[in-house]
């Protein structure tokens, strides 16, 4: 068996997080899922964008998304249930719904194109 060597640095895996402050009605991203990770709020995904967005004053084409109940609900409703590495995705904020928890739920429309193997 051939020997393999892998090399990486943390900064190559980091990306700006698209939290609730980013998502306003009409906000949209398009790109390809490049990985996933889990936080205390649930599964999150790394996405390389087709067009950069500005997050907290910084323009970037690599973002992280997840941990938002409205996103998880939209993914379930789509039938994809979750993003997978390699998925081509479009995620759009369709607005918000008031909750009894003090923060409005952010609602999404998702489109997932996944290659079958």
Biopython code that builds the backbone (N, CA, C, O; Angstrom):
import numpy as np
from Bio.PDB.StructureBuilder import StructureBuilder

atoms = [
    (1, "UNK", "N", (0.845, -1.182, 0.000)),
    (1, "UNK", "CA", (0.000, 0.000, 0.000)),
    (1, "UNK", "C", (0.890, 1.245, 0.000)),
    (1, "UNK", "O", (1.876, 1.312, 0.734)),
    (2, "UNK", "N", (0.536, 2.220, -0.821)),
    (2, "UNK", "CA", (1.310, 3.450, -0.925)),
    (2, "UNK", "C", (1.094, 4.312, 0.304)),
    (2, "UNK", "O", (-0.011, 4.393, 0.839)),
    (3, "UNK", "N", (2.154, 4.948, 0.738)),
    (3, "UNK", "CA", (2.095, 5.855, 1.881)),
    (3, "UNK", "C", (1.461, 7.170, 1.443)),
    (3, "UNK", "O", (1.762, 7.685, 0.366)),
    (4, "UNK", "N", (0.577, 7.713, 2.292)),
    (4, "UNK", "CA", (-0.039, 9.004, 2.013)),
    (4, "UNK", "C", (0.378, 9.988, 3.086)),
    (4, "UNK", "O", (0.534, 9.619, 4.250)),
    (5, "UNK", "N", (0.556, 11.217, 2.702)),
    (5, "UNK", "CA", (0.882, 12.285, 3.638)),
    (5, "UNK", "C", (-0.163, 13.389, 3.482)),
    (5, "UNK", "O", (-0.511, 13.780, 2.368)),
    (6, "UNK", "N", (-0.652, 13.879, 4.611)),
    (6, "UNK", "CA", (-1.645, 14.951, 4.606)),
    (6, "UNK", "C", (-1.084, 16.128, 5.378)),
    (6, "UNK", "O", (-0.363, 15.946, 6.359)),
    (7, "UNK", "N", (-1.409, 17.332, 4.944)),
    (7, "UNK", "CA", (-0.879, 18.527, 5.562)),
    (7, "UNK", "C", (-1.982, 19.576, 5.562)),
    (7, "UNK", "O", (-2.616, 19.785, 4.528)),
    (8, "UNK", "N", (-2.230, 20.233, 6.669)),
    (8, "UNK", "CA", (-3.265, 21.253, 6.712)),
    (8, "UNK", "C", (-3.036, 22.220, 7.866)),
    (8, "UNK", "O", (-2.332, 21.913, 8.828)),
    (9, "UNK", "N", (-3.640, 23.386, 7.747)),
    (9, "UNK", "CA", (-3.588, 24.364, 8.829)),
    (9, "UNK", "C", (-5.012, 24.819, 9.151)),
    (9, "UNK", "O", (-5.884, 24.817, 8.282)),
    (10, "UNK", "N", (-5.231, 25.198, 10.376)),
    (10, "UNK", "CA", (-6.548, 25.610, 10.849)),
    (10, "UNK", "C", (-7.142, 26.696, 9.975)),
    (10, "UNK", "O", (-8.326, 26.642, 9.642)),
    (11, "UNK", "N", (-6.344, 27.678, 9.600)),
    (11, "UNK", "CA", (-6.843, 28.821, 8.833)),
    (11, "UNK", "C", (-7.461, 28.399, 7.498)),
    (11, "UNK", "O", (-8.362, 29.072, 6.996)),
    (12, "UNK", "N", (-6.988, 27.297, 6.923)),
    (12, "UNK", "CA", (-7.568, 26.825, 5.659)),
    (12, "UNK", "C", (-8.979, 26.297, 5.844)),
    (12, "UNK", "O", (-9.755, 26.266, 4.889)),
    (13, "UNK", "N", (-9.324, 25.881, 7.056)),
    (13, "UNK", "CA", (-10.651, 25.319, 7.320)),
    (13, "UNK", "C", (-11.617, 26.343, 7.909)),
    (13, "UNK", "O", (-12.817, 26.080, 7.989)),
    (14, "UNK", "N", (-11.116, 27.498, 8.319)),
    (14, "UNK", "CA", (-11.980, 28.506, 8.938)),
    (14, "UNK", "C", (-12.777, 29.272, 7.899)),
    (14, "UNK", "O", (-12.337, 29.475, 6.767)),
    (15, "UNK", "N", (-13.955, 29.689, 8.316)),
    (15, "UNK", "CA", (-14.768, 30.552, 7.463)),
    (15, "UNK", "C", (-15.678, 31.383, 8.357)),
    (15, "UNK", "O", (-15.922, 31.034, 9.513)),
    (16, "UNK", "N", (-16.170, 32.473, 7.814)),
    (16, "UNK", "CA", (-17.068, 33.333, 8.571)),
    (16, "UNK", "C", (-18.437, 32.665, 8.680)),
    (16, "UNK", "O", (-18.920, 32.050, 7.730)),
    (17, "UNK", "N", (-19.048, 32.796, 9.850)),
    (17, "UNK", "CA", (-20.328, 32.148, 10.112)),
    (17, "UNK", "C", (-21.475, 33.074, 9.726)),
    (17, "UNK", "O", (-21.489, 34.246, 10.100)),
    (18, "UNK", "N", (-22.434, 32.540, 8.975)),
    (18, "UNK", "CA", (-23.625, 33.305, 8.614)),
    (18, "UNK", "C", (-24.674, 33.094, 9.695)),
    (18, "UNK", "O", (-25.546, 32.233, 9.573)),
    (19, "UNK", "N", (-24.579, 33.884, 10.747)),
    (19, "UNK", "CA", (-25.514, 33.798, 11.860)),
    (19, "UNK", "C", (-26.782, 34.576, 11.577)),
    (19, "UNK", "O", (-26.979, 35.095, 10.478)),
    (20, "UNK", "N", (-27.633, 34.650, 12.576)),
    (20, "UNK", "CA", (-28.948, 35.280, 12.409)),
    (20, "UNK", "C", (-28.858, 36.736, 11.950)),
    (20, "UNK", "O", (-29.754, 37.220, 11.258)),
    (21, "UNK", "N", (-27.791, 37.436, 12.328)),
    (21, "UNK", "CA", (-27.667, 38.840, 11.925)),
    (21, "UNK", "C", (-27.472, 38.997, 10.418)),
    (21, "UNK", "O", (-27.776, 40.061, 9.878)),
    (22, "UNK", "N", (-26.980, 37.985, 9.732)),
    (22, "UNK", "CA", (-26.774, 38.038, 8.286)),
    (22, "UNK", "C", (-28.083, 37.903, 7.520)),
    (22, "UNK", "O", (-28.271, 38.536, 6.481)),
    (23, "UNK", "N", (-28.986, 37.075, 8.038)),
    (23, "UNK", "CA", (-30.169, 36.674, 7.275)),
    (23, "UNK", "C", (-31.309, 37.680, 7.396)),
    (23, "UNK", "O", (-31.908, 37.835, 8.460)),
    (24, "UNK", "N", (-31.592, 38.346, 6.312)),
    (24, "UNK", "CA", (-32.745, 39.236, 6.168)),
    (24, "UNK", "C", (-33.545, 38.727, 4.974)),
    (24, "UNK", "O", (-32.990, 38.054, 4.105)),
    (25, "UNK", "N", (-34.834, 39.034, 4.915)),
    (25, "UNK", "CA", (-35.660, 38.581, 3.803)),
    (25, "UNK", "C", (-34.990, 38.943, 2.480)),
    (25, "UNK", "O", (-34.642, 40.099, 2.244)),
    (26, "UNK", "N", (-34.817, 37.940, 1.624)),
    (26, "UNK", "CA", (-34.178, 38.147, 0.325)),
    (26, "UNK", "C", (-32.693, 37.829, 0.303)),
    (26, "UNK", "O", (-32.115, 37.696, -0.775)),
    (27, "UNK", "N", (-32.045, 37.702, 1.488)),
    (27, "UNK", "CA", (-30.628, 37.323, 1.521)),
    (27, "UNK", "C", (-30.492, 35.939, 0.914)),
    (27, "UNK", "O", (-31.275, 35.040, 1.221)),
    (28, "UNK", "N", (-29.489, 35.765, 0.044)),
    (28, "UNK", "CA", (-29.343, 34.490, -0.645)),
    (28, "UNK", "C", (-27.873, 34.178, -0.860)),
    (28, "UNK", "O", (-27.065, 35.065, -1.136)),
    (29, "UNK", "N", (-27.542, 32.895, -0.729)),
    (29, "UNK", "CA", (-26.204, 32.425, -1.073)),
    (29, "UNK", "C", (-26.333, 31.242, -2.018)),
    (29, "UNK", "O", (-27.318, 30.504, -1.985)),
    (30, "UNK", "N", (-25.315, 31.075, -2.864)),
    (30, "UNK", "CA", (-25.228, 29.933, -3.764)),
    (30, "UNK", "C", (-23.803, 29.415, -3.720)),
    (30, "UNK", "O", (-22.847, 30.191, -3.741)),
    (31, "UNK", "N", (-23.665, 28.079, -3.657)),
    (31, "UNK", "CA", (-22.330, 27.530, -3.644)),
    (31, "UNK", "C", (-22.334, 26.021, -3.515)),
    (31, "UNK", "O", (-23.337, 25.356, -3.774)),
    (32, "UNK", "N", (-21.179, 25.491, -3.105)),
    (32, "UNK", "CA", (-20.984, 24.054, -2.970)),
    (32, "UNK", "C", (-20.559, 23.739, -1.538)),
    (32, "UNK", "O", (-19.676, 24.391, -0.980)),
    (33, "UNK", "N", (-21.204, 22.728, -0.954)),
    (33, "UNK", "CA", (-20.874, 22.294, 0.405)),
    (33, "UNK", "C", (-19.524, 21.585, 0.362)),
    (33, "UNK", "O", (-19.318, 20.653, -0.415)),
    (34, "UNK", "N", (-18.601, 22.050, 1.219)),
    (34, "UNK", "CA", (-17.247, 21.488, 1.221)),
    (34, "UNK", "C", (-16.922, 20.714, 2.491)),
    (34, "UNK", "O", (-15.854, 20.108, 2.587)),
    (35, "UNK", "N", (-17.824, 20.725, 3.465)),
    (35, "UNK", "CA", (-17.580, 19.975, 4.698)),
    (35, "UNK", "C", (-18.684, 20.226, 5.705)),
    (35, "UNK", "O", (-19.601, 21.014, 5.471)),
    (36, "UNK", "N", (-18.573, 19.534, 6.836)),
    (36, "UNK", "CA", (-19.541, 19.708, 7.921)),
    (36, "UNK", "C", (-18.838, 19.581, 9.265)),
    (36, "UNK", "O", (-17.754, 19.006, 9.371)),
    (37, "UNK", "N", (-19.481, 20.132, 10.286)),
    (37, "UNK", "CA", (-18.987, 20.029, 11.654)),
    (37, "UNK", "C", (-20.170, 20.217, 12.586)),
    (37, "UNK", "O", (-21.223, 20.703, 12.172)),
    (38, "UNK", "N", (-19.997, 19.832, 13.845)),
    (38, "UNK", "CA", (-21.079, 19.923, 14.810)),
    (38, "UNK", "C", (-20.710, 20.905, 15.911)),
    (38, "UNK", "O", (-19.582, 20.910, 16.404)),
    (39, "UNK", "N", (-21.684, 21.744, 16.295)),
    (39, "UNK", "CA", (-21.512, 22.666, 17.418)),
    (39, "UNK", "C", (-22.584, 22.347, 18.451)),
    (39, "UNK", "O", (-23.368, 21.414, 18.278)),
    (40, "UNK", "N", (-22.610, 23.117, 19.511)),
    (40, "UNK", "CA", (-23.614, 22.906, 20.551)),
    (40, "UNK", "C", (-25.036, 23.165, 20.040)),
    (40, "UNK", "O", (-26.005, 22.718, 20.653)),
    (41, "UNK", "N", (-25.163, 23.887, 18.918)),
    (41, "UNK", "CA", (-26.494, 24.158, 18.366)),
    (41, "UNK", "C", (-26.860, 23.217, 17.222)),
    (41, "UNK", "O", (-27.940, 23.348, 16.646)),
    (42, "UNK", "N", (-25.996, 22.285, 16.887)),
    (42, "UNK", "CA", (-26.328, 21.305, 15.860)),
    (42, "UNK", "C", (-25.321, 21.240, 14.741)),
    (42, "UNK", "O", (-24.208, 21.755, 14.855)),
    (43, "UNK", "N", (-25.720, 20.600, 13.652)),
    (43, "UNK", "CA", (-24.851, 20.387, 12.498)),
    (43, "UNK", "C", (-24.705, 21.679, 11.705)),
    (43, "UNK", "O", (-25.672, 22.404, 11.470)),
    (44, "UNK", "N", (-23.471, 21.943, 11.302)),
    (44, "UNK", "CA", (-23.153, 23.127, 10.511)),
    (44, "UNK", "C", (-22.370, 22.692, 9.281)),
    (44, "UNK", "O", (-21.806, 21.599, 9.239)),
    (45, "UNK", "N", (-22.348, 23.562, 8.287)),
    (45, "UNK", "CA", (-21.749, 23.211, 7.007)),
    (45, "UNK", "C", (-20.824, 24.321, 6.520)),
    (45, "UNK", "O", (-21.085, 25.505, 6.732)),
    (46, "UNK", "N", (-19.733, 23.917, 5.859)),
    (46, "UNK", "CA", (-18.857, 24.849, 5.164)),
    (46, "UNK", "C", (-19.314, 24.909, 3.716)),
    (46, "UNK", "O", (-19.564, 23.878, 3.092)),
    (47, "UNK", "N", (-19.422, 26.121, 3.185)),
    (47, "UNK", "CA", (-19.861, 26.306, 1.806)),
    (47, "UNK", "C", (-18.902, 27.272, 1.105)),
    (47, "UNK", "O", (-18.599, 28.348, 1.620)),
    (48, "UNK", "N", (-18.433, 26.869, -0.070)),
    (48, "UNK", "CA", (-17.661, 27.770, -0.923)),
    (48, "UNK", "C", (-18.650, 28.403, -1.891)),
    (48, "UNK", "O", (-19.325, 27.710, -2.652)),
    (49, "UNK", "N", (-18.725, 29.715, -1.851)),
    (49, "UNK", "CA", (-19.749, 30.455, -2.587)),
    (49, "UNK", "C", (-19.361, 30.710, -4.043)),
    (49, "UNK", "O", (-18.182, 30.845, -4.370)),
    (50, "UNK", "N", (-20.364, 30.773, -4.900)),
    (50, "UNK", "CA", (-20.156, 31.151, -6.298)),
    (50, "UNK", "C", (-19.810, 32.633, -6.411)),
    (50, "UNK", "O", (-19.007, 33.025, -7.258)),
    (51, "UNK", "N", (-20.427, 33.468, -5.542)),
    (51, "UNK", "CA", (-20.161, 34.902, -5.497)),
    (51, "UNK", "C", (-19.919, 35.283, -4.040)),
    (51, "UNK", "O", (-20.677, 34.860, -3.168)),
    (52, "UNK", "N", (-18.885, 36.070, -3.754)),
    (52, "UNK", "CA", (-18.606, 36.458, -2.370)),
    (52, "UNK", "C", (-19.742, 37.269, -1.752)),
    (52, "UNK", "O", (-20.509, 37.927, -2.454)),
    (53, "UNK", "N", (-19.832, 37.208, -0.422)),
    (53, "UNK", "CA", (-20.756, 38.031, 0.354)),
    (53, "UNK", "C", (-19.944, 38.800, 1.382)),
    (53, "UNK", "O", (-18.795, 38.461, 1.663)),
    (54, "UNK", "N", (-20.550, 39.836, 1.939)),
    (54, "UNK", "CA", (-19.891, 40.603, 2.989)),
    (54, "UNK", "C", (-20.491, 40.205, 4.332)),
    (54, "UNK", "O", (-21.701, 40.298, 4.537)),
    (55, "UNK", "N", (-19.633, 39.763, 5.238)),
    (55, "UNK", "CA", (-20.040, 39.340, 6.572)),
    (55, "UNK", "C", (-19.213, 40.129, 7.586)),
    (55, "UNK", "O", (-17.985, 40.056, 7.591)),
    (56, "UNK", "N", (-19.902, 40.884, 8.443)),
    (56, "UNK", "CA", (-19.227, 41.697, 9.459)),
    (56, "UNK", "C", (-18.131, 42.563, 8.844)),
    (56, "UNK", "O", (-17.040, 42.698, 9.399)),
    (57, "UNK", "N", (-18.446, 43.151, 7.677)),
    (57, "UNK", "CA", (-17.522, 44.064, 7.019)),
    (57, "UNK", "C", (-16.428, 43.389, 6.211)),
    (57, "UNK", "O", (-15.588, 44.080, 5.634)),
    (58, "UNK", "N", (-16.407, 42.077, 6.149)),
    (58, "UNK", "CA", (-15.367, 41.352, 5.424)),
    (58, "UNK", "C", (-15.980, 40.598, 4.240)),
    (58, "UNK", "O", (-16.962, 39.872, 4.394)),
    (59, "UNK", "N", (-15.393, 40.779, 3.070)),
    (59, "UNK", "CA", (-15.867, 40.076, 1.881)),
    (59, "UNK", "C", (-15.229, 38.686, 1.857)),
    (59, "UNK", "O", (-14.020, 38.545, 2.040)),
    (60, "UNK", "N", (-16.062, 37.653, 1.629)),
    (60, "UNK", "CA", (-15.555, 36.286, 1.665)),
    (60, "UNK", "C", (-16.324, 35.391, 0.707)),
    (60, "UNK", "O", (-17.493, 35.631, 0.407)),
    (61, "UNK", "N", (-15.635, 34.343, 0.231)),
    (61, "UNK", "CA", (-16.321, 33.346, -0.588)),
    (61, "UNK", "C", (-16.368, 31.987, 0.116)),
    (61, "UNK", "O", (-16.768, 30.990, -0.485)),
    (62, "UNK", "N", (-15.963, 31.948, 1.382)),
    (62, "UNK", "CA", (-16.069, 30.741, 2.208)),
    (62, "UNK", "C", (-16.865, 31.089, 3.454)),
    (62, "UNK", "O", (-16.486, 31.984, 4.210)),
    (63, "UNK", "N", (-17.977, 30.376, 3.672)),
    (63, "UNK", "CA", (-18.818, 30.646, 4.836)),
    (63, "UNK", "C", (-19.196, 29.349, 5.523)),
    (63, "UNK", "O", (-19.042, 28.259, 4.972)),
    (64, "UNK", "N", (-19.691, 29.497, 6.734)),
    (64, "UNK", "CA", (-20.281, 28.387, 7.473)),
    (64, "UNK", "C", (-21.726, 28.751, 7.763)),
    (64, "UNK", "O", (-22.057, 29.918, 7.975)),
    (65, "UNK", "N", (-22.587, 27.729, 7.769)),
    (65, "UNK", "CA", (-24.009, 27.941, 8.004)),
    (65, "UNK", "C", (-24.541, 26.752, 8.783)),
    (65, "UNK", "O", (-24.076, 25.626, 8.607)),
    (66, "UNK", "N", (-25.510, 27.005, 9.641)),
    (66, "UNK", "CA", (-26.140, 25.913, 10.387)),
    (66, "UNK", "C", (-26.584, 26.381, 11.750)),
    (66, "UNK", "O", (-26.424, 27.548, 12.107)),
    (67, "UNK", "N", (-27.148, 25.453, 12.512)),
    (67, "UNK", "CA", (-27.593, 25.767, 13.850)),
    (67, "UNK", "C", (-28.854, 26.607, 13.903)),
    (67, "UNK", "O", (-29.253, 27.046, 14.982)),
    (68, "UNK", "N", (-29.492, 26.840, 12.762)),
    (68, "UNK", "CA", (-30.725, 27.620, 12.720)),
    (68, "UNK", "C", (-31.891, 26.669, 12.468)),
    (68, "UNK", "O", (-31.886, 25.924, 11.488)),
    (69, "UNK", "N", (-32.882, 26.693, 13.341)),
    (69, "UNK", "CA", (-34.014, 25.763, 13.248)),
    (69, "UNK", "C", (-34.748, 25.890, 11.919)),
    (69, "UNK", "O", (-35.161, 24.885, 11.341)),
    (70, "UNK", "N", (-34.912, 27.107, 11.435)),
    (70, "UNK", "CA", (-35.600, 27.307, 10.165)),
    (70, "UNK", "C", (-34.873, 26.644, 9.005)),
    (70, "UNK", "O", (-35.513, 26.140, 8.082)),
    (71, "UNK", "N", (-33.541, 26.639, 9.040)),
    (71, "UNK", "CA", (-32.759, 25.975, 7.999)),
    (71, "UNK", "C", (-32.962, 24.463, 8.079)),
    (71, "UNK", "O", (-33.179, 23.805, 7.062)),
    (72, "UNK", "N", (-32.891, 23.919, 9.290)),
    (72, "UNK", "CA", (-33.103, 22.474, 9.468)),
    (72, "UNK", "C", (-34.496, 22.068, 8.991)),
    (72, "UNK", "O", (-34.664, 21.010, 8.384)),
    (73, "UNK", "N", (-35.493, 22.909, 9.266)),
    (73, "UNK", "CA", (-36.865, 22.613, 8.837)),
    (73, "UNK", "C", (-36.979, 22.641, 7.311)),
    (73, "UNK", "O", (-37.632, 21.779, 6.723)),
    (74, "UNK", "N", (-36.351, 23.621, 6.672)),
    (74, "UNK", "CA", (-36.395, 23.715, 5.210)),
    (74, "UNK", "C", (-35.694, 22.521, 4.565)),
    (74, "UNK", "O", (-36.155, 22.005, 3.547)),
    (75, "UNK", "N", (-34.580, 22.083, 5.157)),
    (75, "UNK", "CA", (-33.879, 20.913, 4.630)),
    (75, "UNK", "C", (-34.738, 19.659, 4.732)),
    (75, "UNK", "O", (-34.780, 18.854, 3.802)),
    (76, "UNK", "N", (-35.428, 19.490, 5.873)),
    (76, "UNK", "CA", (-36.338, 18.341, 6.022)),
    (76, "UNK", "C", (-37.469, 18.429, 5.005)),
    (76, "UNK", "O", (-37.814, 17.432, 4.371)),
    (77, "UNK", "N", (-38.043, 19.610, 4.847)),
    (77, "UNK", "CA", (-39.156, 19.793, 3.914)),
    (77, "UNK", "C", (-38.726, 19.521, 2.469)),
    (77, "UNK", "O", (-39.541, 19.092, 1.652)),
    (78, "UNK", "N", (-37.462, 19.766, 2.153)),
    (78, "UNK", "CA", (-36.965, 19.546, 0.788)),
    (78, "UNK", "C", (-36.800, 18.066, 0.474)),
    (78, "UNK", "O", (-36.772, 17.676, -0.694)),
    (79, "UNK", "N", (-36.690, 17.244, 1.506)),
    (79, "UNK", "CA", (-36.424, 15.819, 1.316)),
    (79, "UNK", "C", (-34.951, 15.480, 1.380)),
    (79, "UNK", "O", (-34.600, 14.303, 1.456)),
    (80, "UNK", "N", (-34.077, 16.474, 1.353)),
    (80, "UNK", "CA", (-32.636, 16.224, 1.450)),
    (80, "UNK", "C", (-32.237, 15.893, 2.890)),
    (80, "UNK", "O", (-31.271, 15.166, 3.118)),
    (81, "UNK", "N", (-32.980, 16.428, 3.857)),
    (81, "UNK", "CA", (-32.766, 16.252, 5.297)),
    (81, "UNK", "C", (-31.512, 16.925, 5.834)),
    (81, "UNK", "O", (-31.521, 17.415, 6.963)),
    (82, "UNK", "N", (-30.464, 16.962, 5.081)),
    (82, "UNK", "CA", (-29.236, 17.655, 5.477)),
    (82, "UNK", "C", (-28.412, 17.893, 4.221)),
    (82, "UNK", "O", (-28.647, 17.273, 3.184)),
    (83, "UNK", "N", (-27.449, 18.795, 4.323)),
    (83, "UNK", "CA", (-26.513, 18.988, 3.227)),
    (83, "UNK", "C", (-25.466, 17.888, 3.291)),
    (83, "UNK", "O", (-25.172, 17.359, 4.363)),
    (84, "UNK", "N", (-24.906, 17.549, 2.135)),
    (84, "UNK", "CA", (-23.799, 16.601, 2.062)),
    (84, "UNK", "C", (-22.671, 17.248, 1.274)),
    (84, "UNK", "O", (-22.900, 18.102, 0.418)),
    (85, "UNK", "N", (-21.453, 16.828, 1.578)),
    (85, "UNK", "CA", (-20.307, 17.357, 0.865)),
    (85, "UNK", "C", (-20.503, 17.140, -0.634)),
    (85, "UNK", "O", (-20.853, 16.044, -1.074)),
    (86, "UNK", "N", (-20.273, 18.194, -1.408)),
    (86, "UNK", "CA", (-20.447, 18.145, -2.854)),
    (86, "UNK", "C", (-21.784, 18.667, -3.336)),
    (86, "UNK", "O", (-21.949, 18.907, -4.532)),
    (87, "UNK", "N", (-22.753, 18.852, -2.433)),
    (87, "UNK", "CA", (-24.050, 19.405, -2.828)),
    (87, "UNK", "C", (-23.879, 20.818, -3.372)),
    (87, "UNK", "O", (-23.164, 21.633, -2.789)),
    (88, "UNK", "N", (-24.540, 21.103, -4.494)),
    (88, "UNK", "CA", (-24.661, 22.475, -4.985)),
    (88, "UNK", "C", (-25.937, 23.019, -4.360)),
    (88, "UNK", "O", (-27.003, 22.421, -4.504)),
    (89, "UNK", "N", (-25.837, 24.153, -3.665)),
    (89, "UNK", "CA", (-26.972, 24.631, -2.883)),
    (89, "UNK", "C", (-27.277, 26.100, -3.153)),
    (89, "UNK", "O", (-26.401, 26.899, -3.484)),
    (90, "UNK", "N", (-28.554, 26.416, -2.997)),
    (90, "UNK", "CA", (-29.018, 27.799, -2.940)),
    (90, "UNK", "C", (-29.827, 27.904, -1.658)),
    (90, "UNK", "O", (-30.744, 27.115, -1.429)),
    (91, "UNK", "N", (-29.492, 28.870, -0.833)),
    (91, "UNK", "CA", (-30.191, 29.100, 0.432)),
    (91, "UNK", "C", (-30.658, 30.548, 0.435)),
    (91, "UNK", "O", (-29.858, 31.469, 0.272)),
    (92, "UNK", "N", (-31.963, 30.738, 0.621)),
    (92, "UNK", "CA", (-32.537, 32.089, 0.607)),
    (92, "UNK", "C", (-33.417, 32.287, 1.824)),
    (92, "UNK", "O", (-34.211, 31.416, 2.177)),
    (93, "UNK", "N", (-33.271, 33.447, 2.469)),
    (93, "UNK", "CA", (-34.135, 33.806, 3.593)),
    (93, "UNK", "C", (-35.463, 34.323, 3.042)),
    (93, "UNK", "O", (-35.493, 35.234, 2.216)),
    (94, "UNK", "N", (-36.564, 33.723, 3.515)),
    (94, "UNK", "CA", (-37.895, 34.123, 3.051)),
    (94, "UNK", "C", (-38.626, 35.008, 4.056)),
    (94, "UNK", "O", (-39.747, 35.448, 3.799)),
    (95, "UNK", "N", (-37.994, 35.268, 5.201)),
    (95, "UNK", "CA", (-38.604, 36.107, 6.227)),
    (95, "UNK", "C", (-38.445, 35.484, 7.597)),
    (95, "UNK", "O", (-37.604, 34.608, 7.803)),
    (96, "UNK", "N", (-39.260, 35.942, 8.531)),
    (96, "UNK", "CA", (-39.177, 35.445, 9.904)),
    (96, "UNK", "C", (-40.576, 35.153, 10.440)),
    (96, "UNK", "O", (-41.581, 35.652, 9.934)),
    (97, "UNK", "N", (-40.601, 34.327, 11.482)),
    (97, "UNK", "CA", (-41.835, 34.009, 12.184)),
    (97, "UNK", "C", (-41.609, 34.260, 13.665)),
    (97, "UNK", "O", (-40.624, 33.770, 14.218)),
    (98, "UNK", "N", (-42.493, 35.013, 14.333)),
    (98, "UNK", "CA", (-42.334, 35.247, 15.774)),
    (98, "UNK", "C", (-42.405, 33.923, 16.552)),
    (98, "UNK", "O", (-43.136, 33.005, 16.180)),
    (99, "UNK", "N", (-41.635, 33.852, 17.626)),
    (99, "UNK", "CA", (-41.677, 32.692, 18.519)),
    (99, "UNK", "C", (-41.921, 33.183, 19.938)),
    (99, "UNK", "O", (-41.877, 34.384, 20.203)),
    (100, "UNK", "N", (-42.176, 32.264, 20.836)),
    (100, "UNK", "CA", (-42.360, 32.635, 22.236)),
    (100, "UNK", "C", (-41.035, 32.610, 23.005)),
    (100, "UNK", "O", (-41.027, 32.716, 24.232)),
    (101, "UNK", "N", (-39.914, 32.469, 22.283)),
    (101, "UNK", "CA", (-38.593, 32.399, 22.909)),
    (101, "UNK", "C", (-37.841, 33.725, 22.862)),
    (101, "UNK", "O", (-36.703, 33.809, 23.325)),
    (102, "UNK", "N", (-38.465, 34.754, 22.310)),
    (102, "UNK", "CA", (-37.831, 36.069, 22.276)),
    (102, "UNK", "C", (-37.108, 36.381, 20.978)),
    (102, "UNK", "O", (-36.916, 37.552, 20.649)),
    (103, "UNK", "N", (-36.705, 35.364, 20.236)),
    (103, "UNK", "CA", (-36.048, 35.577, 18.946)),
    (103, "UNK", "C", (-36.947, 35.037, 17.843)),
    (103, "UNK", "O", (-37.491, 33.938, 17.959)),
    (104, "UNK", "N", (-37.101, 35.809, 16.779)),
    (104, "UNK", "CA", (-37.884, 35.317, 15.651)),
    (104, "UNK", "C", (-37.176, 34.146, 14.984)),
    (104, "UNK", "O", (-35.947, 34.099, 14.933)),
    (105, "UNK", "N", (-37.963, 33.201, 14.471)),
    (105, "UNK", "CA", (-37.401, 32.103, 13.682)),
    (105, "UNK", "C", (-37.110, 32.636, 12.290)),
    (105, "UNK", "O", (-37.958, 33.302, 11.696)),
    (106, "UNK", "N", (-35.934, 32.356, 11.764)),
    (106, "UNK", "CA", (-35.581, 32.741, 10.404)),
    (106, "UNK", "C", (-36.033, 31.618, 9.485)),
    (106, "UNK", "O", (-35.706, 30.453, 9.710)),
    (107, "UNK", "N", (-36.788, 31.974, 8.445)),
    (107, "UNK", "CA", (-37.324, 30.995, 7.510)),
    (107, "UNK", "C", (-36.500, 30.988, 6.231)),
    (107, "UNK", "O", (-35.981, 32.019, 5.803)),
    (108, "UNK", "N", (-36.389, 29.805, 5.626)),
    (108, "UNK", "CA", (-35.537, 29.631, 4.454)),
    (108, "UNK", "C", (-36.241, 28.863, 3.350)),
    (108, "UNK", "O", (-37.180, 28.103, 3.582)),
    (109, "UNK", "N", (-35.750, 29.092, 2.142)),
    (109, "UNK", "CA", (-36.059, 28.248, 0.989)),
    (109, "UNK", "C", (-34.715, 27.666, 0.571)),
    (109, "UNK", "O", (-33.742, 28.403, 0.412)),
    (110, "UNK", "N", (-34.655, 26.340, 0.392)),
    (110, "UNK", "CA", (-33.401, 25.711, -0.024)),
    (110, "UNK", "C", (-33.604, 24.928, -1.312)),
    (110, "UNK", "O", (-34.665, 24.352, -1.554)),
    (111, "UNK", "N", (-32.576, 24.923, -2.118)),
    (111, "UNK", "CA", (-32.514, 24.087, -3.306)),
    (111, "UNK", "C", (-31.206, 23.317, -3.208)),
    (111, "UNK", "O", (-30.140, 23.908, -3.036)),
    (112, "UNK", "N", (-31.292, 21.997, -3.319)),
    (112, "UNK", "CA", (-30.111, 21.142, -3.206)),
    (112, "UNK", "C", (-30.004, 20.300, -4.477)),
    (112, "UNK", "O", (-30.928, 19.561, -4.818)),
    (113, "UNK", "N", (-28.882, 20.414, -5.168)),
    (113, "UNK", "CA", (-28.589, 19.546, -6.312)),
    (113, "UNK", "C", (-27.480, 18.609, -5.886)),
    (113, "UNK", "O", (-26.378, 19.040, -5.549)),
    (114, "UNK", "N", (-27.787, 17.313, -5.904)),
    (114, "UNK", "CA", (-26.862, 16.288, -5.413)),
    (114, "UNK", "C", (-26.646, 15.248, -6.504)),
    (114, "UNK", "O", (-27.602, 14.720, -7.072)),
    (115, "UNK", "N", (-25.399, 14.965, -6.786)),
    (115, "UNK", "CA", (-25.062, 13.915, -7.754)),
    (115, "UNK", "C", (-25.347, 12.558, -7.133)),
    (115, "UNK", "O", (-24.998, 12.316, -5.977)),
    (116, "UNK", "N", (-25.982, 11.670, -7.894)),
    (116, "UNK", "CA", (-26.197, 10.294, -7.439)),
    (116, "UNK", "C", (-25.015, 9.450, -7.871)),
    (116, "UNK", "O", (-24.509, 9.600, -8.983)),
    (117, "UNK", "N", (-24.575, 8.568, -6.996)),
    (117, "UNK", "CA", (-23.449, 7.682, -7.340)),
    (117, "UNK", "C", (-23.923, 6.265, -7.409)),
    (117, "UNK", "O", (-23.132, 5.363, -7.684)),
]
sb = StructureBuilder()
sb.init_structure("model")
sb.init_model(0)
sb.init_chain("A")
sb.init_seg("    ")
for serial, (resi, resn, name, xyz) in enumerate(atoms, 1):
    if name == "N":
        sb.init_residue(resn, " ", resi, " ")
    sb.init_atom(name, np.array(xyz, "f"), 0.0, 1.0, " ", f" {name:<3s}", serial, name[0])
structure = sb.get_structure()
